[in-house]
Amino acid sequence: MSPVSSTERTSKGPAAKIKNIKISFSPQGNNSPR
């Protein structure tokens, strides 16, 4: 259960902001499509 998966699912809500921040601090940010 990855926290990124949860935020990616709610990318339509306010979690989108958190997702962007998490991706910024996450090494997978380069692999994640914006």
HTML snippet that shows the backbone in 3Dmol.js (N, CA, C, O; Angstrom):
<script src="https://3Dmol.org/build/3Dmol-min.js"></script>
<div id="view" style="width:600px;height:400px;position:relative"></div>
<script>
const pdb = `
ATOM      1  N   MET A   1       0.865  -1.211   0.000  1.00  0.00           N
ATOM      2  CA  MET A   1       0.000   0.000   0.000  1.00  0.00           C
ATOM      3  C   MET A   1       0.889   1.245   0.000  1.00  0.00           C
ATOM      4  O   MET A   1       1.465   1.609   1.025  1.00  0.00           O
ATOM      5  N   SER A   2       0.988   1.867  -1.125  1.00  0.00           N
ATOM      6  CA  SER A   2       1.841   3.063  -1.218  1.00  0.00           C
ATOM      7  C   SER A   2       1.017   4.333  -1.030  1.00  0.00           C
ATOM      8  O   SER A   2      -0.090   4.435  -1.559  1.00  0.00           O
ATOM      9  N   PRO A   3       1.544   5.295  -0.286  1.00  0.00           N
ATOM     10  CA  PRO A   3       0.829   6.568  -0.072  1.00  0.00           C
ATOM     11  C   PRO A   3       0.669   7.317  -1.387  1.00  0.00           C
ATOM     12  O   PRO A   3      -0.286   8.073  -1.564  1.00  0.00           O
ATOM     13  N   VAL A   4       1.590   7.109  -2.294  1.00  0.00           N
ATOM     14  CA  VAL A   4       1.527   7.793  -3.595  1.00  0.00           C
ATOM     15  C   VAL A   4       0.324   7.295  -4.374  1.00  0.00           C
ATOM     16  O   VAL A   4      -0.350   8.070  -5.053  1.00  0.00           O
ATOM     17  N   SER A   5       0.055   5.996  -4.276  1.00  0.00           N
ATOM     18  CA  SER A   5      -1.087   5.410  -5.001  1.00  0.00           C
ATOM     19  C   SER A   5      -2.385   6.068  -4.525  1.00  0.00           C
ATOM     20  O   SER A   5      -3.259   6.393  -5.329  1.00  0.00           O
ATOM     21  N   SER A   6      -2.494   6.255  -3.230  1.00  0.00           N
ATOM     22  CA  SER A   6      -3.713   6.856  -2.679  1.00  0.00           C
ATOM     23  C   SER A   6      -3.884   8.266  -3.215  1.00  0.00           C
ATOM     24  O   SER A   6      -4.984   8.644  -3.619  1.00  0.00           O
ATOM     25  N   THR A   7      -2.818   9.047  -3.226  1.00  0.00           N
ATOM     26  CA  THR A   7      -2.922  10.432  -3.693  1.00  0.00           C
ATOM     27  C   THR A   7      -3.166  10.448  -5.193  1.00  0.00           C
ATOM     28  O   THR A   7      -3.923  11.282  -5.690  1.00  0.00           O
ATOM     29  N   GLU A   8      -2.542   9.547  -5.909  1.00  0.00           N
ATOM     30  CA  GLU A   8      -2.736   9.524  -7.375  1.00  0.00           C
ATOM     31  C   GLU A   8      -4.194   9.245  -7.700  1.00  0.00           C
ATOM     32  O   GLU A   8      -4.726   9.757  -8.685  1.00  0.00           O
ATOM     33  N   ARG A   9      -4.837   8.436  -6.871  1.00  0.00           N
ATOM     34  CA  ARG A   9      -6.256   8.099  -7.116  1.00  0.00           C
ATOM     35  C   ARG A   9      -7.114   9.345  -6.942  1.00  0.00           C
ATOM     36  O   ARG A   9      -8.074   9.550  -7.685  1.00  0.00           O
ATOM     37  N   THR A  10      -6.769  10.179  -5.963  1.00  0.00           N
ATOM     38  CA  THR A  10      -7.593  11.374  -5.693  1.00  0.00           C
ATOM     39  C   THR A  10      -6.950  12.599  -6.336  1.00  0.00           C
ATOM     40  O   THR A  10      -7.001  13.697  -5.781  1.00  0.00           O
ATOM     41  N   SER A  11      -6.357  12.411  -7.484  1.00  0.00           N
ATOM     42  CA  SER A  11      -5.696  13.544  -8.161  1.00  0.00           C
ATOM     43  C   SER A  11      -6.739  14.555  -8.623  1.00  0.00           C
ATOM     44  O   SER A  11      -6.396  15.642  -9.086  1.00  0.00           O
ATOM     45  N   LYS A  12      -8.017  14.191  -8.494  1.00  0.00           N
ATOM     46  CA  LYS A  12      -9.070  15.131  -8.915  1.00  0.00           C
ATOM     47  C   LYS A  12      -9.443  16.072  -7.769  1.00  0.00           C
ATOM     48  O   LYS A  12     -10.037  17.126  -7.992  1.00  0.00           O
ATOM     49  N   GLY A  13      -9.092  15.684  -6.551  1.00  0.00           N
ATOM     50  CA  GLY A  13      -9.460  16.497  -5.380  1.00  0.00           C
ATOM     51  C   GLY A  13      -8.297  17.336  -4.882  1.00  0.00           C
ATOM     52  O   GLY A  13      -7.309  17.514  -5.594  1.00  0.00           O
ATOM     53  N   PRO A  14      -8.407  17.848  -3.672  1.00  0.00           N
ATOM     54  CA  PRO A  14      -7.356  18.682  -3.078  1.00  0.00           C
ATOM     55  C   PRO A  14      -6.078  17.874  -2.868  1.00  0.00           C
ATOM     56  O   PRO A  14      -5.002  18.437  -2.663  1.00  0.00           O
ATOM     57  N   ALA A  15      -6.208  16.569  -2.920  1.00  0.00           N
ATOM     58  CA  ALA A  15      -5.024  15.710  -2.739  1.00  0.00           C
ATOM     59  C   ALA A  15      -4.045  15.906  -3.892  1.00  0.00           C
ATOM     60  O   ALA A  15      -2.868  15.559  -3.787  1.00  0.00           O
ATOM     61  N   ALA A  16      -4.542  16.464  -4.990  1.00  0.00           N
ATOM     62  CA  ALA A  16      -3.662  16.694  -6.152  1.00  0.00           C
ATOM     63  C   ALA A  16      -2.467  17.535  -5.732  1.00  0.00           C
ATOM     64  O   ALA A  16      -1.342  17.302  -6.174  1.00  0.00           O
ATOM     65  N   LYS A  17      -2.727  18.521  -4.869  1.00  0.00           N
ATOM     66  CA  LYS A  17      -1.618  19.371  -4.382  1.00  0.00           C
ATOM     67  C   LYS A  17      -0.620  18.510  -3.613  1.00  0.00           C
ATOM     68  O   LYS A  17       0.589  18.591  -3.831  1.00  0.00           O
ATOM     69  N   ILE A  18      -1.142  17.693  -2.720  1.00  0.00           N
ATOM     70  CA  ILE A  18      -0.274  16.834  -1.910  1.00  0.00           C
ATOM     71  C   ILE A  18       0.474  15.872  -2.833  1.00  0.00           C
ATOM     72  O   ILE A  18       1.650  15.577  -2.618  1.00  0.00           O
ATOM     73  N   LYS A  19      -0.216  15.391  -3.854  1.00  0.00           N
ATOM     74  CA  LYS A  19       0.420  14.451  -4.790  1.00  0.00           C
ATOM     75  C   LYS A  19       1.624  15.117  -5.446  1.00  0.00           C
ATOM     76  O   LYS A  19       2.699  14.525  -5.544  1.00  0.00           O
ATOM     77  N   ASN A  20       1.432  16.347  -5.890  1.00  0.00           N
ATOM     78  CA  ASN A  20       2.538  17.052  -6.545  1.00  0.00           C
ATOM     79  C   ASN A  20       3.701  17.220  -5.576  1.00  0.00           C
ATOM     80  O   ASN A  20       4.860  17.029  -5.944  1.00  0.00           O
ATOM     81  N   ILE A  21       3.384  17.577  -4.343  1.00  0.00           N
ATOM     82  CA  ILE A  21       4.431  17.767  -3.336  1.00  0.00           C
ATOM     83  C   ILE A  21       5.118  16.429  -3.051  1.00  0.00           C
ATOM     84  O   ILE A  21       6.343  16.354  -2.952  1.00  0.00           O
ATOM     85  N   LYS A  22       4.308  15.380  -2.920  1.00  0.00           N
ATOM     86  CA  LYS A  22       4.892  14.046  -2.631  1.00  0.00           C
ATOM     87  C   LYS A  22       5.792  13.624  -3.782  1.00  0.00           C
ATOM     88  O   LYS A  22       6.877  13.088  -3.560  1.00  0.00           O
ATOM     89  N   ILE A  23       5.349  13.863  -4.999  1.00  0.00           N
ATOM     90  CA  ILE A  23       6.160  13.475  -6.172  1.00  0.00           C
ATOM     91  C   ILE A  23       7.445  14.298  -6.181  1.00  0.00           C
ATOM     92  O   ILE A  23       8.509  13.804  -6.554  1.00  0.00           O
ATOM     93  N   SER A  24       7.333  15.558  -5.767  1.00  0.00           N
ATOM     94  CA  SER A  24       8.517  16.430  -5.750  1.00  0.00           C
ATOM     95  C   SER A  24       9.569  15.848  -4.808  1.00  0.00           C
ATOM     96  O   SER A  24      10.764  15.861  -5.107  1.00  0.00           O
ATOM     97  N   PHE A  25       9.108  15.342  -3.672  1.00  0.00           N
ATOM     98  CA  PHE A  25      10.046  14.798  -2.685  1.00  0.00           C
ATOM     99  C   PHE A  25      10.331  13.324  -2.951  1.00  0.00           C
ATOM    100  O   PHE A  25      11.224  12.736  -2.341  1.00  0.00           O
ATOM    101  N   SER A  26       9.566  12.734  -3.865  1.00  0.00           N
ATOM    102  CA  SER A  26       9.727  11.299  -4.152  1.00  0.00           C
ATOM    103  C   SER A  26      10.673  11.096  -5.334  1.00  0.00           C
ATOM    104  O   SER A  26      10.636  11.859  -6.299  1.00  0.00           O
ATOM    105  N   PRO A  27      11.507  10.081  -5.260  1.00  0.00           N
ATOM    106  CA  PRO A  27      12.439   9.790  -6.352  1.00  0.00           C
ATOM    107  C   PRO A  27      11.694   9.333  -7.602  1.00  0.00           C
ATOM    108  O   PRO A  27      12.255   9.324  -8.698  1.00  0.00           O
ATOM    109  N   GLN A  28      10.427   8.955  -7.433  1.00  0.00           N
ATOM    110  CA  GLN A  28       9.630   8.510  -8.581  1.00  0.00           C
ATOM    111  C   GLN A  28       9.062   9.702  -9.339  1.00  0.00           C
ATOM    112  O   GLN A  28       8.387   9.525 -10.353  1.00  0.00           O
ATOM    113  N   GLY A  29       9.321  10.892  -8.868  1.00  0.00           N
ATOM    114  CA  GLY A  29       8.782  12.085  -9.529  1.00  0.00           C
ATOM    115  C   GLY A  29       9.198  12.132 -10.994  1.00  0.00           C
ATOM    116  O   GLY A  29       8.426  12.553 -11.855  1.00  0.00           O
ATOM    117  N   ASN A  30      10.419  11.699 -11.268  1.00  0.00           N
ATOM    118  CA  ASN A  30      10.894  11.713 -12.658  1.00  0.00           C
ATOM    119  C   ASN A  30      10.139  10.690 -13.501  1.00  0.00           C
ATOM    120  O   ASN A  30       9.935  10.879 -14.700  1.00  0.00           O
ATOM    121  N   ASN A  31       9.736   9.621 -12.860  1.00  0.00           N
ATOM    122  CA  ASN A  31       9.034   8.566 -13.602  1.00  0.00           C
ATOM    123  C   ASN A  31       7.542   8.853 -13.696  1.00  0.00           C
ATOM    124  O   ASN A  31       6.862   8.340 -14.585  1.00  0.00           O
ATOM    125  N   SER A  32       7.033   9.670 -12.783  1.00  0.00           N
ATOM    126  CA  SER A  32       5.593   9.933 -12.756  1.00  0.00           C
ATOM    127  C   SER A  32       5.223  10.973 -13.817  1.00  0.00           C
ATOM    128  O   SER A  32       5.854  12.027 -13.903  1.00  0.00           O
ATOM    129  N   PRO A  33       4.214  10.681 -14.613  1.00  0.00           N
ATOM    130  CA  PRO A  33       3.753  11.656 -15.621  1.00  0.00           C
ATOM    131  C   PRO A  33       3.022  12.809 -14.955  1.00  0.00           C
ATOM    132  O   PRO A  33       2.286  12.602 -13.990  1.00  0.00           O
ATOM    133  N   ARG A  34       3.217  14.021 -15.461  1.00  0.00           N
ATOM    134  CA  ARG A  34       2.551  15.169 -14.796  1.00  0.00           C
ATOM    135  C   ARG A  34       1.207  15.384 -15.446  1.00  0.00           C
ATOM    136  O   ARG A  34       0.470  16.289 -15.056  1.00  0.00           O
TER     137      ARG A  34
END
`;
const viewer = $3Dmol.createViewer("view");
viewer.addModel(pdb, "pdb");
viewer.setStyle({}, {cartoon: {color: "spectrum"}});
viewer.zoomTo();
viewer.render();
</script>
